[in-house]
Amino acid sequence: MQNNVLKYLNHIVEEKPDKTAFSDGTDSLSFREVHRLSRSIGSFLHKKGIYKKPVVVFMRKSPKEVTTFFGVVTGGNFYVPIDEEMPGGRIQLILDNVCSPLIICDRDTIEITKSFDLGVSETILYDEIIQTEIDSAALDMIYHKAIDTDPIYIVFTSGSTGIPKGVAACHRSVIDYIEQLSEVLEFDENTIFGNQAPLYFDACLKELYPTLKFGATTYLIPKNLFSRPIALIEYLNTYKINTICWVVSALTLVSAFDTFATVKPEYLRTVAFGSEVFPIKQLRIWREVLPDAAFTNLYGPTEGTGMCCFYKVERELADDEAVPIGRPFPNREILLLKGDGKLAESGEEGEICIRGTSLTLGYYNDPVRTSEAFVQNPLITAYPELIYKTGDIGRMNEAGELMFVSRKDYQIKHMGHRIELGEIEVNAGMIKGIQMTACIYDEKKSKIVLYFVGELSEKELTVELKSKLPRYMLPNRTIKIDKLPFTANGKIDRVALKKMFNEQYAC
């Protein structure tokens, strides 16, 4: 039985020592180098007496940063990734929460740390740590003492109170996720990943650990390419990338702006997507360009370790149809619970709740919010069993497929009707000439506001929507915009849109 993620690395370094493991197109590291460097980092931590502690990794996105993650785990600790693109206030809150004894930096980021209150934390350069002589006996002892419920990382998600929540995942949940995901998406030693997600989100798990498991290769795609779709596709072709697991907005940015008329992906065979609803019009474009590729919708919260549900797109979907979430990965179950704690019937809506090995350990140093989200399964009374309440609303369709309906906080009450803002976005996105949409609600004035990118005027879009939506769902205001704002992990930033609207219109 595997109880440590490092077993992947220890095995593959024997089989494919000189194969490229991680690259950004400029710097590359082989499995032999990743293994050696991570053991030097682990040995340094052991010499410092740092064990079972959170270790902050504050580095530019690179193969070296990935190796540092593995090095922290090799030393028997758990890594806490942060990045300079995070707001300074958020970084300070994270540092205050974890109270790490050490912050590992590169030569660019170590200067930035001087602007923060580091408390007890010491800063150290990656380049210095990797000079440490490997203490094999100590590392072997640490490896054999590890158990599968030991944490390996903390990643921070946004909290409704404005204070980020540090989700702590363990070996058991990550191994279970990687094993199930790899089988569903059919990764193998020939897989070449094109990573889009920042390394301080759990989304990067889809590439980092399967690379170790199979001896695959991951390219860390430079962030600036995601605003240059033609150059992005050319990058995929240059490095023969055949597998991408991207947020929907990254895929839409390519298809919505006629990129494929200039260049098409030559090697893609696996396209997985998640985090948002994929507009059918844009999904259809991708499938027409890549008729032989496998397309899979993934769904899941950070608290459930990556993704927990999947749907393989194998049929033509109607324009007004949403892509199903599908069904859960093996070894986990989705419960749709109504407000009274009972299971929703087929067609009824309920909160999506997760049970199984994939559940993380909870929120680091935050027992109150952990107890609010990780709760006793109300269907079980004879023994303790935790489930995670996602805050997402779902329902089962007639085919027995799980459908995402909305976030709880995307549901509004308007003109006496309960409305899903996502439904307005989907209908607007189906209109010819519309590339991207995002809907917000102005609570003060009880107004629905639709932002959009496209060729139509605001008046023309309003006319089109009148034929698609009931009167009570029509946006009170449509606003054309050159481009939508995105969060660091590539989702549409509705918080930024709301702030923009309040600053410009809410007088």
C-alpha positions in Angstrom: 0.0 0.0 0.0 1.3 3.4 -0.9 1.3 5.9 1.9 3.7 8.6 0.7 3.6 10.7 -2.5 7.4 10.4 -2.7 7.1 6.8 -3.7 6.2 8.0 -7.2 9.5 9.9 -7.4 11.7 7.2 -5.8 10.3 4.7 -8.3 10.5 6.8 -11.4 14.0 8.0 -10.9 15.2 4.4 -11.2 13.3 3.9 -14.5 13.7 7.3 -16.3 16.5 9.2 -14.6 17.5 11.4 -17.5 14.1 12.2 -18.9 12.9 15.8 -18.6 10.4 16.0 -15.7 9.6 19.7 -15.5 10.4 22.6 -17.9 9.3 26.1 -18.7 10.8 26.1 -22.1 14.0 27.7 -20.8 15.0 25.8 -17.7 14.5 22.1 -17.4 15.1 19.4 -14.7 15.3 15.7 -15.2 13.9 13.1 -12.8 17.5 12.5 -11.5 17.9 16.2 -10.8 14.5 16.6 -9.2 15.3 13.6 -6.9 18.8 14.8 -6.0 17.8 18.4 -5.4 14.7 17.5 -3.3 16.9 15.3 -1.1 19.3 18.1 -0.6 16.5 20.4 0.5 15.1 17.7 2.8 18.5 17.2 4.3 18.8 21.0 5.0 15.5 21.0 6.8 16.5 18.0 8.9 19.8 19.7 9.9 17.8 22.8 10.9 15.5 20.6 13.1 12.4 21.5 11.0 10.1 18.6 11.0 6.3 18.4 10.6 6.1 22.1 10.1 4.7 24.4 7.4 7.5 25.7 5.2 6.6 28.6 3.0 7.9 28.5 -0.6 8.0 32.0 -2.1 9.5 31.6 -5.5 8.8 32.5 -9.2 7.0 29.7 -11.0 9.6 27.4 -12.3 10.9 23.8 -12.2 13.0 24.8 -9.2 9.8 25.8 -7.3 8.2 22.4 -8.1 11.4 20.7 -6.8 11.3 22.7 -3.6 7.8 21.4 -2.9 9.0 17.8 -3.1 12.1 18.8 -1.0 9.9 20.1 1.8 7.9 16.8 1.8 11.2 14.9 1.7 12.1 16.6 4.9 8.9 15.4 6.6 7.2 18.8 6.3 4.4 20.4 4.3 4.8 23.2 1.8 2.9 26.5 1.7 3.2 28.1 -1.7 2.9 31.9 -2.1 3.5 34.1 -5.1 4.4 37.8 -5.7 1.2 38.2 -7.8 -0.8 37.8 -4.6 -1.9 41.0 -3.0 0.5 42.0 -0.2 -2.3 42.0 2.4 -3.2 38.4 1.5 0.5 37.3 1.8 0.7 38.8 5.3 -2.4 37.1 6.4 -1.0 33.8 5.2 2.3 34.3 6.9 0.5 35.2 10.2 -1.6 32.1 10.0 1.1 29.5 9.3 3.9 31.0 11.4 6.5 29.1 9.4 10.0 28.7 10.7 11.4 29.1 7.2 10.6 30.9 3.9 12.5 29.5 0.9 13.0 32.1 -1.8 14.8 32.7 -5.0 17.0 35.8 -5.7 14.0 37.8 -7.0 11.6 37.1 -4.2 13.9 37.3 -1.2 14.0 41.1 -1.5 10.2 41.2 -1.5 10.0 39.4 1.8 11.6 42.5 3.5 8.3 44.4 3.1 6.5 41.9 5.3 6.4 41.2 9.0 8.0 37.8 9.1 7.7 37.1 12.8 9.7 34.1 13.7 10.3 33.1 10.0 13.8 32.9 8.6 14.4 33.5 4.9 16.8 31.3 2.9 17.8 31.1 -0.7 17.0 28.0 -2.8 20.5 28.2 -4.3 22.0 27.9 -0.9 19.8 25.0 0.3 20.6 22.8 -2.7 24.3 22.8 -1.7 23.5 20.8 1.4 25.0 17.3 1.5 22.4 14.6 1.4 21.8 12.7 4.6 20.4 9.5 3.2 20.0 7.8 6.6 18.0 10.7 8.1 15.8 11.0 5.0 15.1 7.2 5.0 14.1 7.5 8.6 11.7 10.4 7.8 10.3 8.5 4.8 9.5 5.3 6.8 8.0 7.2 9.7 5.5 9.0 7.5 1.9 8.0 7.5 -0.7 8.7 4.9 -2.6 11.3 7.0 0.5 13.5 7.4 -0.1 16.8 5.6 1.9 17.6 2.5 0.7 21.1 1.5 -1.5 24.0 2.5 -3.1 26.1 -0.2 -5.2 29.2 0.6 -8.6 29.8 -0.9 -10.7 33.0 -0.5 -12.9 33.3 2.5 -16.3 35.0 2.6 -15.0 37.1 5.5 -12.1 38.4 3.5 -9.6 36.2 5.4 -8.2 33.4 3.3 -8.6 29.8 4.4 -5.6 27.4 4.4 -6.7 24.0 3.1 -4.4 21.3 4.4 -4.2 18.1 2.3 -2.5 14.8 3.2 -0.7 12.0 1.4 -3.8 9.8 1.5 -6.1 12.3 -0.2 -3.6 13.3 -2.9 -2.6 9.8 -3.8 -6.3 8.8 -4.0 -6.9 11.8 -6.3 -3.9 11.1 -8.6 -4.7 7.4 -9.0 -8.4 8.1 -9.9 -7.7 11.1 -12.1 -4.9 9.3 -14.0 -7.2 6.4 -14.8 -10.1 8.5 -15.9 -7.9 10.8 -18.2 -5.6 7.9 -19.3 -2.3 9.5 -18.5 0.8 7.5 -19.3 4.6 7.9 -19.8 4.0 9.6 -23.1 1.8 12.3 -21.6 3.2 15.8 -22.1 1.3 18.3 -19.9 0.9 22.0 -20.5 0.4 23.5 -17.1 -1.8 26.6 -16.8 -2.6 26.8 -13.1 -0.5 28.9 -10.7 1.5 26.7 -8.4 -0.1 28.1 -5.3 -3.4 26.5 -6.2 -4.3 22.8 -5.9 -5.2 22.8 -9.6 -1.5 22.1 -10.4 -1.8 18.7 -8.7 -3.2 17.4 -12.0 0.2 17.8 -13.6 2.8 17.7 -10.9 2.1 14.3 -9.3 1.1 12.3 -12.4 4.4 13.5 -13.9 6.1 11.6 -11.1 3.8 8.6 -11.3 4.3 7.9 -15.0 7.6 9.6 -15.8 5.6 12.1 -18.0 6.8 15.6 -18.7 5.2 18.9 -17.6 5.8 22.3 -19.3 5.0 25.3 -17.0 3.5 27.6 -19.6 4.5 31.3 -19.1 1.5 33.3 -17.8 1.9 36.0 -20.4 1.0 33.6 -23.2 -2.5 33.3 -21.9 -3.2 36.8 -23.1 -1.7 36.0 -26.5 -3.7 33.0 -27.8 -1.8 32.5 -31.1 1.5 32.4 -29.3 0.0 30.1 -26.7 -1.0 27.5 -29.3 2.4 27.9 -31.0 4.0 27.1 -27.6 1.8 23.9 -27.3 3.0 22.8 -30.8 6.6 23.7 -30.2 6.8 21.3 -27.2 4.4 18.7 -28.6 2.1 19.2 -25.6 -0.7 16.6 -25.8 -2.6 17.1 -22.5 -4.0 20.2 -21.0 -6.1 20.6 -17.8 -7.2 24.3 -17.9 -9.8 26.5 -16.4 -12.6 27.3 -18.8 -11.7 30.9 -19.3 -8.3 30.0 -20.6 -9.8 27.8 -23.3 -12.5 30.4 -24.1 -9.8 33.1 -24.6 -8.4 30.9 -27.4 -11.6 29.9 -29.2 -13.6 33.1 -28.8 -11.2 35.2 -30.8 -10.8 33.2 -33.9 -7.3 31.8 -33.0 -7.8 28.6 -34.8 -8.1 30.4 -38.2 -4.4 31.1 -37.8 -3.0 28.2 -35.9 -4.4 24.9 -34.5 -3.0 22.5 -31.8 -1.2 19.7 -33.6 -0.7 17.3 -30.7 -3.5 17.7 -28.2 -5.3 14.5 -27.4 -6.7 15.2 -23.9 -8.5 18.4 -23.0 -9.8 18.6 -19.4 -11.5 21.7 -18.1 -13.2 22.9 -14.9 -13.8 25.7 -12.4 -16.5 27.3 -14.5 -19.3 26.4 -16.9 -18.0 25.9 -20.4 -20.2 27.8 -22.9 -21.5 25.2 -25.4 -20.7 27.4 -28.3 -17.0 27.6 -27.3 -16.8 23.9 -26.4 -18.2 23.1 -29.9 -15.4 25.1 -31.6 -12.7 23.2 -29.7 -14.3 19.8 -30.5 -14.6 20.7 -34.2 -10.9 21.7 -34.3 -9.8 18.5 -32.4 -12.3 15.8 -33.4 -10.1 13.0 -32.2 -9.3 14.5 -28.7 -11.0 13.5 -25.5 -12.8 16.3 -23.7 -13.6 15.9 -20.0 -15.4 18.3 -17.6 -14.0 18.2 -14.1 -15.6 19.5 -11.0 -14.4 19.7 -7.4 -13.4 22.1 -4.6 -10.0 22.5 -3.0 -11.4 21.1 0.2 -12.0 17.8 -1.7 -8.4 17.6 -3.0 -8.6 18.7 -6.6 -11.5 17.4 -8.6 -14.1 14.9 -7.4 -16.4 14.5 -10.4 -16.0 14.0 -14.2 -18.0 13.9 -17.3 -16.6 12.7 -20.7 -18.1 14.7 -23.5 -19.0 12.0 -26.0 -22.3 13.4 -27.4 -23.4 16.6 -29.1 -24.8 19.0 -26.6 -27.6 21.4 -27.4 -27.1 25.1 -27.4 -29.2 25.6 -24.3 -27.7 22.6 -22.5 -25.1 22.8 -19.8 -22.2 20.4 -19.7 -22.9 17.8 -16.9 -20.6 17.4 -13.9 -21.3 13.7 -14.5 -20.4 11.3 -11.7 -17.9 11.1 -8.9 -14.5 9.5 -9.2 -14.2 6.1 -7.7 -13.8 6.0 -3.9 -15.9 9.0 -3.2 -19.6 9.8 -3.1 -21.7 12.9 -3.8 -24.6 13.6 -1.6 -27.3 16.1 -2.7 -28.7 17.4 0.6 -31.7 19.6 1.0 -32.1 22.1 3.7 -33.6 19.6 6.1 -30.6 17.3 5.7 -32.4 14.7 3.6 -31.3 13.5 0.1 -32.8 15.4 -2.9 -34.9 13.3 -5.2 -34.1 13.0 -8.9 -34.6 16.5 -10.5 -34.7 18.2 -7.1 -31.9 20.7 -6.2 -29.6 20.1 -3.2 -26.3 21.2 -1.9 -23.4 19.2 -3.3 -21.6 17.4 -0.4 -18.6 15.1 -0.6 -17.7 12.1 1.4 -14.7 9.8 1.1 -10.9 9.6 1.2 -10.6 12.8 -1.0 -11.6 15.1 1.9 -8.7 17.2 3.1 -7.8 17.7 6.7 -9.6 21.0 7.0 -8.5 24.6 7.4 -5.1 25.1 9.0 -5.2 26.8 12.3 -8.9 27.5 11.9 -11.1 25.1 13.8 -14.2 27.3 13.7 -14.5 27.5 10.0 -13.4 23.8 9.7 -16.3 22.7 11.9 -18.7 24.8 9.8 -17.8 23.2 6.5 -16.6 19.7 7.5 -19.7 18.3 9.3 -21.1 15.0 10.4 -23.0 13.2 7.7 -26.6 13.8 8.6 -27.6 10.4 7.0 -25.3 8.6 9.5 -26.0 8.5 13.2 -24.2 5.4 14.5 -20.6 6.5 13.9 -18.7 9.6 13.0 -18.3 10.4 9.3 -17.4 13.8 8.0 -18.7 15.3 4.7 -17.7 18.5 3.1 -20.4 21.0 2.3 -19.4 22.7 -1.0 -21.8 25.6 -1.1 -22.7 24.5 -4.6 -26.2 23.6 -5.7 -26.7 20.7 -8.0 -29.4 18.2 -9.3 -29.5 14.9 -11.1 -30.8 15.0 -14.7 -33.0 12.3 -16.3 -29.9 10.4 -17.4 -28.6 10.2 -13.9 -25.9 12.7 -14.5 -25.0 15.3 -11.9 -25.6 18.9 -13.0 -24.2 22.0 -11.5 -26.9 24.6 -10.9 -25.2 27.5 -9.1 -23.2 28.7 -6.2 -25.3 29.4 -3.2 -24.1 33.0 -3.4 -24.9 33.2 -7.2 -28.6 32.7 -6.4 -30.5 35.9 -6.0 -34.1 36.9 -5.2 -35.3 39.4 -7.8 -38.8 40.7 -8.5 -40.1 37.8 -6.2 -38.3 35.1 -8.2 -35.2 33.0 -7.4 -32.7 33.5 -10.2 -29.5 31.8 -11.1 -27.1 34.4 -12.4 -25.3 31.6 -14.3 -28.4 31.0 -16.4 -28.3 34.5 -17.6 -24.6 34.2 -18.5 -25.3 30.9 -20.4 -28.1 32.4 -22.5 -26.1 35.6 -23.3 -23.1 33.5 -24.3 -25.1 31.5 -26.9 -25.9 34.7 -28.9 -23.9 35.1 -32.0 -21.1 37.7 -31.7 -20.8 37.3 -27.9 -17.5 36.0 -26.8 -17.6 36.1 -23.0 -20.1 37.1 -20.3 -20.3 37.6 -16.5 -23.2 38.6 -14.4 -23.3 40.4 -11.0 -26.1 41.7 -8.8 -26.3 45.2 -7.3 -28.0 44.5 -4.0 -28.4 48.2 -3.1 -30.5 48.9 -6.1 -31.7 45.4 -6.7 -30.3 45.4 -10.3 -29.0 42.6 -12.4 -25.9 43.7 -14.3 -24.4 41.8 -17.3 -20.9 42.5 -18.5 -19.9 41.1 -21.9 -17.2 41.0 -24.5 -18.4 40.9 -28.1 -19.3 42.5 -31.4 -22.8 43.5 -30.5 -23.8 46.8 -28.9 -25.4 46.9 -25.5 -28.8 47.7 -27.0 -28.5 44.9 -29.6 -27.7 42.3 -26.8 -30.6 43.5 -24.8 -32.9 43.0 -27.7 -31.5 39.4 -28.3 -31.9 38.5 -24.6 -35.6 39.5 -24.7 -36.3 36.5 -26.9 -34.3 34.1 -24.6 -35.1 35.1 -21.0 -38.3 35.7 -19.1 -38.9 39.4 -18.2 -37.9 39.0 -14.6 -34.5 37.6 -15.6 -33.5 40.3 -18.0 -30.5 42.3 -16.9 -31.3 45.8 -15.8 -28.1 46.9 -17.3 -25.7 45.5 -20.0 -22.2 46.8 -20.1 -19.8 46.2 -23.0 -16.2 45.8 -21.9 -12.9 45.2 -23.8 -11.9 42.3 -21.6 -13.1 40.7 -18.4 -11.0 40.6 -15.3 -9.7 37.3 -14.2 -8.4 35.9 -10.8 -4.9 34.6 -10.5 -6.0 31.0 -11.3 -7.9 32.1 -14.4 -11.5 32.3 -13.3 -13.7 35.3 -14.1 -13.2 37.8 -11.2 -16.7 38.8 -10.3 -15.5 40.5 -7.1 -13.4 42.9 -9.3 -16.4 43.4 -11.6 -18.6 44.3 -8.7 -16.0 46.8 -7.4 -15.7 48.2 -10.9 -19.4 48.7 -11.2 -19.7 50.3 -7.7 -16.9 52.7 -8.6 -18.4 53.7 -12.0 -22.1 53.4 -11.7 -23.4 53.0 -8.1 -23.7 56.6 -7.1 
